[in-house]
Amino acid sequence: MRVVAKIGTSSITDDRGAINVAMVQSLCFQVAQLRSQGHEVLVVTSGAVAGGVAALGLSQRPTDTATLQALAAAGQSRLMGHYNSALDAHGLVGAQVLLVPNDFIDRAQYLHARQTMLRLLELGCVPVINENDAIASDEIRFGDNDRIAALVAHSVDADVLVLLTDTDGLFTADPATDSSATLIEQVSASDELMTVRAGASGTARGSGGMASKLTAARIASWSGVRTVIARASRASVLQDAVSGKSAVGTTFAAHDRSLTARKLWIAFAAQPAGRVTVDDGARSALVARGVSLLHAGVVEVRGGFSAGDVVEIADTTGVVLARGLVRVDERHAAAAAGKKSSELSDEVPVELVHRDDLIVY
């Protein structure tokens, strides 16, 4: 099996914000166990910024982007050094892979990153992946490594995604404030929990939270990848999650309609450049029949997008129901809004968004 294991900042660092070497060693030991059983493993790790905070002796985590990026640069090399040492102890070679959102937004970069990661696996390496926070322009934000882990899982055709965190999984309520909260062990691909809203980060060191884990689980599920959210400190957590053992944490079933890489990229990876609002007739046609979006059903266009950009498609109440690649820029889309196909000029395609470039939520 091919496994992607993601560990969050709250689990990879201690209470002081320093890198928890014992946790890195434990994770790498479990990776070695899986490798000895014939599995391939990729690790997505957080902790660079927190490691930089501790390395520079700061009393608290700054909030400005420039300082966060500088701290990531200071902390990333230290973080990777611990992974290399821990993997070396088991005869494994760690390979640092730093990604930025453009590696998923730009199609050519997406394919290049995929090729690199697959080649590393062929060479017997353990890719250790993190966001390149030192140069990312505005992506040091809520839950980004959870999303990256899910996109990596899709990119490399993983069988299992394990999101390691500081809780036992998804609960019916916040166990910190509600003593009646119980662990949800199984979530089906069609369950409403796949779109439920959840809390943000529970610690000052991390940037994610259960909401980002749910988003990642949704991405992975739509990719045909089984996902497990579990406590990082649980004994043999990776082995149990990969083997499908019960009560490991919360397991999200893989969806039986695995999206193509192109549509998954449109749905989750690309940053929307604008929004198109459609009338009730267009909404019904998109949701019920999955047809292309024609200009006649458009009532409003917002955002300075260009042809080929990803836009959100919303109904008149503001609910986003789809995403797609537009075939014209914002100026032409606004001019064509509400017009029948026979009323369009020759330079404007009949479809604003072709159904091959459309994903309906």
TORLO-275715 format. One record per residue: residue in one letter; x negated, y, z negated of N, C-alpha, C, O in turn. Coordinates in pm, whole numbers, padded with zeros to 5 digits, always signed. Atoms other than C-alpha are relative to their C-alpha. Layout:
<sites>
aXYZXYZXYZXYZ...
</sites>
This chain:
<sites>
m-00084-00120+00000+00000+00000+00000-00088+00125+00000-00202+00123-00045r+00068-00129+00002-00100+00360+00048+00068+00088-00104+00189+00110-00098v-00054-00070+00116-00056+00569-00266-00056+00142-00007-00175+00163+00011v+00043-00137+00031-00067+00944-00331+00034+00025-00146+00150+00013-00187a-00020-00029+00143-00113+01033-00699-00032+00145-00025-00144+00191+00003k+00021-00141+00030-00069+01394-00807+00002+00021-00150+00092-00027-00219i+00004-00030+00143-00169+01517-01152+00000+00150-00019-00074+00223+00048g-00019-00143+00021-00067+01856-01283-00098+00061-00098-00169-00010-00170t+00091-00073+00086-00260+02123-01469+00020-00033-00147-00077-00050-00221s-00028+00027+00141-00087+02053-01800-00054-00135-00045-00078-00156-00164s+00051+00133+00033-00210+01692-01784-00151-00010+00018-00216-00088-00052i+00143+00012-00030-00559+01747-01644-00085+00094-00085-00207+00087-00081t+00073-00090+00089-00651+02018-01897+00047-00019-00143+00156-00072-00167d-00037+00013+00141-00650+02028-02278+00070+00127-00048+00099+00217+00031d-00073-00114+00055-00480+02275-02512-00074+00132+00015-00012+00239+00015r+00080-00121-00017-00767+02522-02466-00009+00042+00146-00061+00149+00177g+00008-00030-00142-00735+02509-02091-00120-00058+00069-00137-00041+00190a+00117+00063-00060-01058+02319-02038+00040-00130+00067+00140-00192+00030i-00029+00124-00071-01068+02023-01802-00011-00117-00098-00111-00130-00169n-00005+00117+00088-00973+01705-01991-00075-00115+00069-00020-00188+00150v+00085+00098-00067-01261+01480-01891+00053-00142-00021+00048-00225+00071a-00052+00134+00029-01106+01176-02061+00118-00033+00091+00133-00148+00133m-00114+00023-00089-00790+01219-01849-00049-00026+00142+00005-00113+00212v+00056+00024-00133-00996+01244-01530-00056-00142+00009-00036-00212+00108q+00058+00134+00003-01181+00927-01628+00107-00107+00001+00093-00209+00068s-00111+00097+00004-00856+00745-01707+00066-00012+00136+00096-00122+00181l-00063+00001-00131-00703+00846-01375-00088-00073+00102-00039-00155+00180c+00091+00064-00096-01011+00738-01180-00016-00150-00027-00035-00228+00066f+00001+00142+00033-01019+00406-01367+00120-00070+00061+00108-00181+00115q-00120+00058-00057-00662+00342-01257-00007-00002+00153+00042-00095+00218v+00021-00001-00145-00750+00446-00902-00087-00118+00041-00059-00185+00141a+00090+00113-00029-01033+00191-00910+00074-00133-00009+00049-00223+00072q-00079+00122+00013-00790-00077-01029+00084-00023+00125+00090-00134+00178l-00083+00012-00119-00557-00007-00738-00085-00033+00122-00045-00114+00207r+00089+00028-00112-00847-00006-00495-00045-00146+00001-00057-00207+00107s+00044+00140+00009-00962-00347-00623+00109-00097+00042+00081-00213+00074q-00112+00083-00042-00615-00479-00539+00035+00022+00147+00134-00032+00197g-00020-00020-00143-00642-00359-00181+00081+00121+00038+00111+00141+00156h-00078-00120-00029-00446-00035-00211-00091+00116+00039-00207+00121-00003e+00069-00124-00031-00555+00296-00061+00060+00111-00086+00182+00117-00104v-00048-00102+00092-00532+00596-00293-00055+00137+00037-00175+00153+00062l+00039-00140-00013-00537+00971-00241+00045+00072-00127+00155+00048-00176v-00031-00074+00122-00546+01203-00543+00022+00147+00034-00061+00209+00100v-00024-00144-00010-00388+01549-00544-00010+00055-00142+00066+00015-00230t+00027-00046+00135-00518+01740-00842+00018+00151-00013-00019+00226+00076s-00002-00140+00039-00443+02072-01005-00116+00022-00097-00194-00070-00122g+00096-00024+00107-00665+02237-01263-00115+00093+00031-00192+00126-00059a+00115-00085-00033-00909+02460-01074+00008+00135-00072-00091+00180-00130v-00014-00130+00066-00772+02790-01208-00018-00014-00150-00091+00064-00212a+00013+00021+00144-00736+02656-01561-00144-00032-00038-00193+00012-00142g+00140+00031+00026-01088+02516-01540-00087+00124+00005-00182+00136-00073g+00074-00125-00008-01217+02858-01436+00023+00088-00122-00069+00155-00168v-00031-00076+00121-01040+03022-01730-00087-00046-00115-00145+00035-00187a+00080+00056+00110-01215+02788-01973-00149+00023+00023-00223+00056-00071a+00143-00014-00030-01551+02807-01795-00051+00141-00028-00164+00158-00071l+00040-00138+00021-01558+03186-01819+00036+00051-00138+00014+00168-00169g-00029-00035+00138-01438+03185-02179+00110+00102-00019+00109+00176-00117l-00110-00094+00013-01123+03388-02117+00101-00050-00103+00123-00170-00116s-00093+00038+00107-00868+03393-02398+00137-00038+00055+00212-00109-00012q-00128+00034-00061-00568+03368-02162-00010+00005+00151-00102+00063+00207r-00004+00006-00147-00479+03305-01800+00044+00135+00056+00152+00182+00022p-00041-00127-00063-00475+03629-01595+00119-00021+00093+00160-00134+00119t-00117+00009-00088-00185+03709-01366-00024+00060+00137+00054+00036+00229d+00022-00063-00130-00338+03911-01081-00067-00100+00095-00151-00181+00055t+00044+00098-00100-00410+03722-00761-00151-00002+00019-00210-00110+00029a+00145-00005-00025-00769+03841-00712-00077-00076-00107-00171-00149-00077t+00070+00069+00109-00876+03715-01055+00030-00149+00002-00059-00230-00022l-00036+00141-00009-00686+03388-01015-00081-00071+00108-00125-00185+00090q+00077+00061-00107-00863+03324-00687-00147-00015-00039-00210-00116-00006a+00138+00008+00046-01201+03399-00841-00016-00113-00101-00115-00186-00098l+00005+00107+00100-01126+03165-01130+00011-00137+00066-00052-00233+00022a-00012+00126-00072-01023+02893-00887-00133-00041+00061-00169-00159+00059a+00131+00029-00058-01360+02921-00715-00097-00050-00107-00176-00141-00082a+00088+00042+00109-01538+02890-01051+00040-00136-00055-00046-00216-00093g-00048+00124+00060-01322+02603-01168+00000-00119+00092-00013-00232+00046q-00013+00111-00094-01294+02394-00851-00124-00088+00003-00114-00210+00003s+00123+00080-00005-01660+02289-00841-00017-00083-00126-00066-00196-00120r+00009+00074+00125-01646+02188-01207+00099-00115-00002+00068-00225-00047l-00103+00104-00007-01324+01995-01152-00047-00115+00088-00034-00232+00050m+00045+00104-00092-01469+01807-00855-00119-00075-00055-00135-00195-00030g+00115+00067+00061-01787+01733-01048+00044-00111-00094-00017-00218-00097h-00052+00103+00091-01586+01544-01310+00060-00117+00078+00042-00233+00039y-00057+00108-00081-01400+01348-01041-00112-00084+00063-00104-00207+00064n+00110+00074-00061-01724+01256-00865-00067-00094-00101-00095-00210-00069s+00065+00083+00103-01880+01130-01189+00087-00119-00038+00038-00231-00051a-00091+00107+00041-01572+00929-01285+00015-00105+00110+00022-00224+00080l-00012+00095-00110-01538+00771-00940-00131-00075+00024-00129-00194+00056d+00131+00065-00015-01912+00700-00917-00015-00119-00093-00076-00220-00059a+00011+00106+00100-01880+00488-01229+00064-00130+00046+00034-00237-00007h-00068+00118-00053-01660+00249-01030-00044-00032+00142+00019-00111+00212g+00051+00025-00133-01864+00254-00712+00084+00061+00111+00080+00014+00224l-00085-00065-00099-01619+00483-00535-00053+00139+00033-00118+00204-00049v+00047-00130-00046-01692+00795-00334+00119+00096+00010+00214+00072+00085g-00103-00103-00009-01477+01102-00391-00029+00094+00115-00145+00122+00145a+00016-00092-00112-01419+01338-00099+00094+00118-00019+00216+00102-00016q-00082-00118+00025-01300+01692-00164+00070+00046+00127+00007+00060+00232v-00080-00055-00111-01019+01815+00063+00078+00118-00055+00165+00101-00140l-00070-00121+00044-00901+02173+00013+00094+00045+00110+00052+00068+00224l-00103-00034-00097-00577+02264+00187+00063+00135-00033+00067+00175-00149v-00079-00122+00016-00386+02587+00238+00132-00021+00074+00140-00109+00159p-00129+00019-00066-00023+02626+00347-00007-00001+00152+00072-00070+00216n+00011-00002-00146-00134+02702+00704-00035-00137+00056-00010-00164+00174d+00032+00134-00046-00260+02344+00723+00125-00084+00022+00120-00191+00084f-00127+00067-00026+00106+02242+00721+00090+00083+00089+00176+00029+00160i-00082-00089-00081+00260+02545+00889-00041-00006+00146+00043-00011+00235d+00053+00007-00136+00035+02535+01195-00010-00145+00044-00075-00227-00021r-00009+00140-00044+00098+02218+01393-00137-00060+00029-00163-00175-00007a+00133+00052-00032-00259+02182+01519-00080-00027-00128-00148-00129-00138q+00070+00019+00127-00399+02226+01168+00056-00120-00076-00018-00194-00141y-00065+00113+00065-00145+01975+01036-00057-00132+00053-00091-00222-00025l+00052+00123-00060-00265+01710+01279-00148-00019-00032-00193-00132-00052h+00141+00009+00031-00629+01791+01211-00021-00047-00145-00105-00132-00171a+00010+00041+00141-00582+01760+00832+00037-00146-00015-00028-00220-00090r-00042+00140+00004-00400+01431+00882-00112-00092+00048-00143-00193-00016q+00108+00081-00056-00681+01294+01098-00117-00011-00098-00174-00119-00115t+00112+00001+00096-00943+01391+00840+00030-00090-00117-00056-00170-00157m-00034+00083+00116-00759+01228+00551+00004-00148+00035-00042-00232-00042l-00007+00140-00042-00693+00908+00743-00140-00057+00025-00168-00173-00006r+00136+00047-00025-01057+00887+00850-00074-00023-00131-00152-00118-00142l+00061+00019+00131-01169+00929+00488+00043-00134-00061-00037-00204-00121l-00048+00128+00051-00950+00634+00392-00067-00116+00075-00104-00216+00013e+00067+00104-00078-01100+00428+00675-00144-00021-00046-00196-00132-00042l+00138+00006+00047-01446+00508+00538-00011-00049-00144-00122-00064-00197g-00001+00050+00136-01343+00384+00194-00009+00106-00107-00030+00075-00224c+00006-00110+00098-01341+00725+00027+00133+00016-00074+00237-00035-00032v-00119-00042+00072-01096+00856-00230+00015+00150+00022-00056+00228-00042p-00020-00143-00018-00972+01193-00101+00053+00063-00128+00152+00016-00185v-00045-00076+00117-00938+01438-00391+00042+00137+00052-00041+00218+00090i-00061-00111-00072-00705+01709-00267+00049+00107-00097+00105+00077-00203n-00053-00113+00077-00626+02052-00405+00030+00112+00099-00023+00116+00210e-00020-00119-00081-00490+02374-00268-00126+00086-00009-00189+00092-00115n+00117-00087+00000-00769+02611-00168+00040+00136-00057+00051+00235+00016d-00047-00121+00067-00662+02870-00423-00095+00118+00016-00052+00234+00007a+00097-00108-00009-00981+03070-00375+00021+00089+00121-00021+00205+00121i-00020-00081-00121-00874+03187-00029+00146+00014+00040+00178+00096+00126a-00142-00011-00035-00496+03134-00014+00049+00140-00032+00023+00192-00141s-00036-00140+00017-00340+03477+00030+00107+00025-00104+00099+00122-00180d-00108-00027+00095-00025+03442-00174+00063-00129-00052+00180-00129-00089e-00058+00130+00029+00019+03074-00258-00033-00056-00138-00001-00171-00167i+00018+00046+00137-00097+03053-00621+00131+00027-00072+00148+00132-00135r-00134-00024+00048+00259+03011-00731+00066-00130-00042+00005-00237-00038f-00077+00108+00061+00521+02784-00872+00002-00128+00082+00051-00132+00195g-00018+00135-00052+00484+02413-00797-00064-00030+00133-00023-00126+00199d+00048+00020-00136+00273+02439-00485-00068-00135+00019-00051-00196+00125n+00067+00129-00018+00063+02127-00547+00097-00117+00002+00067-00221+00061d-00103+00103-00012+00378+01921-00595+00047-00010+00144+00062-00119+00199r-00044-00003-00140+00492+02029-00251-00109-00056+00091-00082-00135+00180i+00111+00049-00081+00148+01967-00103-00012-00152-00012-00036-00220+00088a+00011+00145+00020+00141+01617-00257+00104-00073+00084+00074-00175+00145a-00106+00064-00078+00473+01532-00092-00029+00010+00150-00005-00086+00224l+00033-00016-00142+00361+01672+00243-00118-00087+00040-00122-00140+00151v+00112+00090-00025+00034+01480+00218+00051-00144+00011+00010-00219+00100a-00057+00135-00003+00234+01163+00141+00065-00028+00134+00049-00138+00188h-00061+00018-00131+00431+01213+00460-00107-00005+00109-00102-00089+00198s+00102-00011-00103+00126+01309+00663-00078-00129+00020-00109-00167+00132v+00081+00122-00009-00065+00990+00581+00084-00127-00002+00030-00237-00012d-00091+00115+00000+00243+00763+00589-00015-00083-00128-00029-00205-00123a+00014+00069+00129+00218+00680+00219+00123-00085-00031+00233-00059+00019d-00111+00083+00046+00432+00411+00060+00058+00052-00130+00179+00041-00154v-00043-00046+00132+00447+00566-00286-00066+00133-00032-00185+00153-00003l+00051-00125+00055+00406+00915-00432+00025-00002-00150+00138-00020-00194v-00013-00002+00145+00337+00932-00807-00036+00139-00050-00148+00185-00031l+00021-00134+00055+00377+01272-00974-00022-00013-00150+00072-00038-00226l+00036+00016+00141+00195+01260-01307+00011+00134-00071-00045+00234-00026t-00028-00124+00070+00305+01518-01559-00006-00021-00150-00052-00126-00196d+00006+00012+00145+00339+01583-01933+00133-00040-00062+00152-00026-00183t-00127+00052+00050+00691+01440-01962+00020-00142+00053-00052-00185+00143d-00025+00138-00040+00832+01089-01925+00075-00012+00132+00087-00121+00186g-00076+00003-00124+01034+01185-01618+00110+00104-00004+00099+00204-00075l-00114-00090-00006+01363+01356-01540+00104-00043-00104+00142-00160-00110f-00099+00029+00105+01610+01380-01830+00134+00064+00035+00143+00151+00121t-00133-00055-00020+01981+01452-01845+00011+00143-00051+00100+00217-00010a+00008-00136+00053+01893+01770-02039-00143+00021-00047-00224-00072-00044d+00134-00028+00050+01584+01939-02179-00020-00069-00134+00043-00029-00232p+00017+00072+00125+01462+01695-02447-00060+00085-00112-00051+00049-00229a+00057-00088+00101+01284+01981-02624+00106+00076-00077+00083+00121-00189t-00107-00077+00065+01615+02148-02705+00127-00081-00020+00219-00036-00089d-00121+00082+00009+01871+01867-02675-00037-00143-00039-00093-00217+00041s+00037+00132+00051+01828+01555-02889+00075-00113+00069+00034-00229+00059s-00079+00104-00067+02091+01369-02685-00050-00028+00142+00004-00115+00211a+00052+00017-00136+01887+01397-02362-00055-00141+00019-00125-00193-00067t+00049+00135-00032+01815+01061-02200-00072-00001+00134-00045+00082+00220l+00079+00012-00122+01571+00955-01929+00085-00057+00113+00156-00155+00095i-00065+00050-00120+01711+00910-01579-00102-00087+00071-00202-00035+00122e+00101+00091-00053+01529+00602-01450+00005-00014+00152-00098-00035+00215q-00014+00021-00144+01667+00577-01095+00084+00111+00062+00188+00149+00008v-00076-00098-00077+01782+00838-00843+00006-00050+00144-00097-00072+00207s-00015+00047-00137+01923+00724-00509-00028+00114+00096-00025+00231+00057a+00036-00101-00099+01834+00906-00189+00114+00098+00026+00089+00211+00067s-00115-00086-00026+02187+01049-00162+00053+00066-00127+00155+00135-00123d-00048-00052+00128+02219+01147-00529-00005+00152-00003-00095+00212+00055e-00003-00145+00013+02314+01505-00611-00120+00053-00078-00155+00170-00066l+00117-00043+00075+02013+01515-00843-00113+00042+00093-00206+00112+00052m+00104-00037-00093+01802+01552-00530+00002+00149+00031-00095+00202+00086t-00006-00143-00026+01919+01913-00508+00029+00080-00126+00056+00200-00118v-00032-00068+00124+01976+01998-00875-00108+00101-00034-00224+00083+00003r+00096-00100+00045+01809+02305-01023-00054-00043-00136+00021-00094-00220a+00062+00041+00125+01564+02240-01305-00094+00108-00047-00115+00208+00021g+00081-00102+00063+01331+02428-01535-00136+00019+00064-00184-00067+00137a+00134-00031-00048+01001+02592-01452-00103-00059-00094-00072-00144-00178s+00111+00058+00074+00664+02520-01607+00022+00006-00150+00066+00107-00203g-00015+00005+00144+00670+02410-01969-00123+00044-00074-00119+00054-00197t+00122-00044+00065+00313+02525-02040-00055+00122+00069-00024+00150+00185a+00060-00121-00056+00114+02842-01989-00110-00034+00099-00146+00049+00182r+00112+00038-00086-00163+02647-01811+00046-00038+00140-00027-00020+00237g-00047+00050-00128+00052+02505-01532+00078+00102+00078+00117+00207+00025s-00076-00091-00086+00230+02668-01240+00127-00065+00051+00209+00001+00116g-00116+00071-00052+00491+02404-01164+00105-00024-00108+00126+00061-00194g-00106+00034+00093+00766+02233-01360+00087-00107+00062+00057-00155+00171m-00083+00106-00053+01044+01982-01314+00068+00039+00130+00094-00046+00215a-00062-00043-00126+01204+02193-01041-00088-00031+00118-00040-00078+00222s+00091+00028-00111+00895+02159-00826-00016-00149+00023-00037-00193+00136k+00006+00146-00015+00884+01784-00896+00122-00050+00078+00110-00139+00162l-00121+00040-00072+01243+01752-00774-00009+00037+00148+00033-00040+00235t+00019-00039-00139+01159+01946-00458-00094-00097+00069-00068-00140+00182a+00096+00095-00058+00860+01719-00399+00065-00135+00024+00042-00198+00127a-00069+00129-00014+01074+01410-00456+00095+00002+00119+00109-00098+00190r-00092-00013-00113+01324+01538-00202-00075-00006+00133-00033-00074+00226i+00083+00004-00120+01053+01599+00057-00044-00143+00028-00032-00192+00140a+00052+00136-00017+00905+01254-00003+00111-00097+00039+00092-00182+00126s-00112+00088-00030+01243+01082+00001+00041+00013+00147+00064-00087+00215w-00037-00023-00139+01328+01242+00336-00110-00046+00094-00089-00057+00215s+00111+00054-00079+00988+01116+00454-00002-00151-00002-00086-00213+00064g+00001+00145+00014+01077+00759+00362-00101-00048-00103-00145-00163-00096v+00099+00034+00102+00840+00762+00062+00065-00009-00138+00130+00086-00182r-00049+00014+00138+00938+00626-00280-00084+00088-00092-00206+00095-00079t+00069-00095+00088+00853+00877-00554+00029-00032-00146+00141-00065-00182v-00014+00024+00143+00792+00830-00926-00054+00120-00076-00168+00162-00054i+00046-00104+00093+00772+01109-01186-00022-00068-00134+00071-00128-00189a+00032+00073+00123+00597+00978-01497-00104+00076-00082-00170+00167-00033r+00096-00063+00091+00385+01076-01796-00141-00044+00033-00169-00163+00043a+00137+00030-00038+00017+01099-01708-00074-00082-00104-00160-00163-00070s+00072+00067+00108-00096+00969-02048+00051-00141-00028-00004-00212-00112r-00055+00134+00021+00115+00652-02026-00101-00105+00048-00159-00091+00156a+00095+00106-00036-00102+00338-02021+00040-00066+00131+00157-00100+00151s-00021+00069-00129-00138+00184-01672+00113+00061+00081+00185-00011+00150v-00113-00065-00066+00104+00441-01532-00006-00016+00152+00097-00040+00215l+00008+00014-00146-00028+00422-01175+00031-00142+00044+00107-00163+00140q-00024+00141-00035-00030+00043-01164+00148-00033-00010+00204-00097+00079d-00142+00030+00020+00324+00023-01303+00088+00072+00101+00187+00016+00148a-00080-00075-00096+00456+00294-01073-00010-00061+00139+00090-00072+00210v+00020+00059-00133+00307+00134-00763+00070-00135+00010+00127-00168+00115s-00061+00132-00002+00435-00213-00858+00151+00004-00014+00218-00098+00004g-00144-00013+00014+00785-00078-00918+00055-00046-00133+00173-00079-00143k-00044+00042+00132+00801-00169-01285+00106+00095-00053+00099+00215-00031s-00109-00082+00052+01114-00046-01460-00046+00083-00120-00143+00049-00187a+00023-00088+00115+01117+00234-01719-00137+00066-00001-00186+00105-00106v+00128-00071-00008+00790+00383-01594+00023+00150-00011-00056+00221-00073g-00035-00141-00002+00955+00721-01545+00129+00013+00078+00221-00067+00060t-00115-00015-00090+01207+00848-01291-00043-00034+00142-00135+00026+00196t+00032+00043-00136+01201+00673-00954+00105+00051+00097+00225+00032+00077f-00087-00051-00105+01347+00840-00647-00014-00090+00122-00123-00106+00177a+00002+00093-00113+01442+00600-00370-00033+00073+00130+00000+00190+00147a+00029-00056-00132+01316+00658-00018+00126+00003+00083+00206-00090+00080h-00116-00013-00087+01577+00782+00227-00016-00094+00119-00127-00115+00167d+00008+00094-00112+01664+00540+00505-00003+00071+00135-00013+00006+00239r+00008-00074-00126+01661+00819+00764-00126+00087-00002-00119+00209-00007s+00128-00070+00006+01295+00911+00760-00010+00104+00111+00008+00072+00229l+00014-00107-00097+01243+01246+00930-00130-00013+00077-00229-00065+00026t+00123-00007-00075+00991+01287+01205-00090+00106-00063-00043+00193-00136a+00095-00098+00054+00676+01483+01116+00041+00142+00041+00031+00235-00039r-00039-00132-00049+00801+01772+01329+00117+00058-00079+00114+00175-00118k-00117-00052+00071+01138+01799+01156-00028+00020-00149+00027+00112-00210l+00036-00021+00140+00989+01756+00809-00078+00129-00015-00060+00203-00111w+00077-00124+00001+00748+02036+00888+00094+00120+00007+00076+00217-00066i-00097-00108-00011+01039+02257+00992+00078+00014-00129+00102+00125-00176a-00087-00001+00117+01245+02160+00687-00069+00051-00125-00008+00125-00203f+00060-00027+00129+00990+02199+00412-00134+00072+00003-00168+00141-00093a+00136-00053+00004+00643+02310+00519-00010+00142+00051-00087+00222-00002a+00013-00131-00062+00696+02615+00733+00062+00110-00085+00163+00089-00152q-00053-00116+00071+00751+02958+00581+00101+00071+00091+00063+00114+00200p-00100-00064-00087+01078+03106+00718-00038+00145+00031-00081+00219-00057a+00034-00135-00042+01021+03424+00916+00123+00090+00008+00111+00209+00036g-00122-00079-00006+01383+03537+00906+00121-00086-00030+00109-00202-00069r-00125+00073+00027+01746+03440+00867+00103+00034+00106+00114+00148+00150v-00109-00015-00095+02034+03386+01108+00128-00043-00071+00136-00154-00124t-00130+00033+00061+02391+03396+00977+00097-00040+00109+00108+00027+00212v-00091+00053-00102+02651+03192+01164+00144+00000-00052+00168+00002-00172d-00141+00001+00038+03030+03188+01168+00044-00142-00038-00033-00236-00027d-00050+00128+00050+03248+02905+01036+00002-00107+00109-00022-00225+00082g-00002+00097-00109+03281+02742+01377-00137-00059+00027-00151-00180+00047a+00137+00048-00023+02905+02721+01428-00045-00085-00118-00114-00185-00100r+00037+00078+00118+02861+02600+01072+00054-00142+00010-00020-00238-00012s-00062+00132-00011+03104+02313+01125-00068-00085+00107-00090-00204+00088a+00063+00074-00110+02941+02216+01454-00140-00048-00038-00178-00160-00005l+00134+00038+00041+02592+02214+01304+00002-00113-00101-00072-00211-00089v-00005+00098+00109+02686+02016+00994+00061-00132+00046+00010-00239+00013a-00073+00122-00036+02929+01769+01150-00060-00072+00120-00056-00195+00127r+00041+00063-00125+02773+01711+01491-00148+00015+00033-00197-00047+00127g+00143-00016-00023+02409+01823+01470-00034+00055+00136-00135+00017+00196v+00021-00055-00133+02437+02023+01790-00098+00117-00006-00138+00160-00114s+00085-00118-00005+02215+02308+01906+00078+00122-00045+00201+00126-00036l-00064-00125+00040+02284+02656+01772+00002+00095+00119-00103+00134+00171l-00016-00092-00111+02423+02880+02046+00015+00142-00053+00052+00163-00169h-00008-00140+00040+02417+03258+02039+00142+00041-00037+00162+00132-00118a-00140-00039+00024+02797+03273+02037+00039-00014-00146+00127+00059-00194g-00037+00021+00139+02810+03145+01679-00075+00088-00099-00053+00076-00219v+00082-00084+00088+02566+03404+01541+00072+00131-00031+00123+00198+00059v-00065-00126+00040+02706+03696+01341-00100+00102-00053-00070+00221-00056e+00100-00094+00051+02388+03846+01195-00140-00059+00014-00159-00180+00000v+00140+00040-00013+02012+03833+01250-00086+00091-00088-00072+00213-00083r+00087-00079+00087+01750+03942+00994-00143-00053+00007-00165-00173+00023g+00140+00038+00003+01370+03941+00987-00067+00021+00134-00005+00000+00239g+00072-00029-00125+01107+04033+01244-00066-00123+00058-00188-00123+00077f+00058+00125-00048+01059+03682+01379-00028+00004+00150+00028+00086+00224s+00035+00015-00141+00909+03581+01712+00048-00135+00049+00083-00222-00030a-00037+00130-00057+00995+03298+01948-00097-00106-00053-00218-00086-00051g+00082+00107+00056+00872+02972+01793-00012+00003-00150-00066-00090-00209d+00004-00007+00146+00906+03089+01432+00113-00083-00061+00213-00111+00005v-00104+00069+00075+01105+02899+01171+00088+00102-00069+00038+00196-00131v-00094-00088+00069+01419+03072+01044+00099-00084-00080+00124-00200-00048e-00110+00062+00074+01681+02987+00787+00131+00028+00072+00147+00133+00134i-00133-00017-00058+02036+02938+00910+00101-00010-00113+00109-00112-00180a-00092-00008+00113+02305+03043+00662+00142+00025+00048+00164+00076+00158d-00139-00032-00033+02683+03063+00659+00033+00140-00052-00054+00207-00107t-00038-00137+00034+02876+03383+00590+00004+00025-00150+00012+00140-00193t+00005-00016+00146+02869+03319+00213-00144+00007-00050-00167+00028-00169g+00141-00007+00039+02488+03317+00214-00065-00133-00030-00183-00137-00064v+00055+00133+00028+02443+02943+00169-00085-00046+00119-00037-00050+00232v+00088+00049-00106+02144+02814+00367+00035-00144+00032+00030-00230-00056l-00044+00134-00038+02258+02508+00561-00097-00070+00094-00085-00190+00117a+00092+00061-00095+01972+02452+00804-00123+00088+00018-00128+00202-00027r+00118-00074-00045+01633+02556+00936-00027-00041+00144+00008-00151+00187g+00032+00036-00137+01511+02568+01290-00102+00093+00063-00130+00201+00010l+00093-00081-00078+01262+02698+01546+00080+00081+00102+00149+00024+00186v-00075-00084-00094+01408+02995+01734-00072+00006+00135-00195-00005+00141r+00055-00001-00137+01357+03019+02110-00020+00141+00053-00079+00160+00159v+00021-00141-00039+01364+03401+02128-00038+00080-00123-00023+00031-00236d+00037-00084+00114+01240+03686+01911+00123+00067-00060+00235+00055-00010e-00110-00061+00076+01449+03885+01665+00078+00101+00085+00200+00109+00074r-00066-00103-00081+01524+04166+01914+00097-00064+00099+00212-00020+00111h-00087+00067-00096+01663+03932+02178+00113-00077-00069+00225-00083-00019a-00104+00074+00074+01849+03723+01918+00110+00093-00046+00228+00059-00039a-00100-00097+00045+02021+04031+01778+00086+00049+00116+00207+00066+00101a-00075-00048-00117+02118+04152+02126+00096-00105+00054+00200-00072+00110a-00083+00108-00055+02261+03810+02217+00103-00052-00101+00189-00133-00064a-00089+00051+00105+02447+03752+01887+00147+00016+00038+00191+00125+00076g-00143-00001-00028+02811+03659+01943+00036-00012+00147+00155-00019+00180k-00029+00006-00143+02780+03637+02322+00012-00144+00048-00056-00234-00001k-00013+00131-00064+02893+03342+02530-00120-00023+00092-00189+00071+00131s+00115+00035-00084+02636+03159+02739+00006+00072+00135-00097+00111+00189s-00016-00066-00131+02778+03312+03059-00032+00148-00005-00053+00211+00099e+00026-00143+00016+02715+03660+02919-00148+00031-00023-00186+00148-00031l+00142-00020+00030+02342+03608+02855-00079+00031+00125-00045-00015+00234s+00089-00027-00113+02068+03743+03077-00083-00125+00029-00092-00215-00054d+00075+00118-00041+01849+03497+03264-00121-00026-00089-00168-00140-00098e+00120+00017+00082+01556+03557+03028+00028-00056-00139-00065-00085-00215v-00037+00050+00134+01749+03437+02721+00050-00144+00011+00147-00169+00082p-00046+00140-00002+01780+03058+02667+00141-00012-00058+00182+00067-00143v-00138+00021+00048+02131+02927+02609+00001-00030-00150+00087+00019-00223e+00005+00035+00142+02031+02782+02272-00093+00096-00074-00204+00122-00030l+00089-00076+00088+01896+03005+01998-00094-00097-00071-00213-00071-00084v+00079+00109+00060+01779+02687+01821+00046-00130+00064+00162-00167+00052h-00034+00128-00061+01768+02359+02012+00012-00106-00109-00057-00099-00210r-00023+00101+00103+01889+02055+01820-00125-00083-00032-00136-00138-00141d+00124+00072+00027+01547+01890+01856-00091+00076-00097-00182+00019-00156d+00080-00085+00088+01404+02182+01656+00081+00045-00122+00052+00149-00182l-00094-00039+00104+01681+02187+01394+00009-00108-00106+00017-00226-00073i-00024+00092+00110+01713+02026+01051+00111+00055-00086+00101+00166-00139v-00117-00042+00080+02047+02045+00871-00011-00066-00138-00027-00187-00149y+00011+00052+00137+02035+02010+00493+00127-00072-00044+00134-00121-00157
</sites>
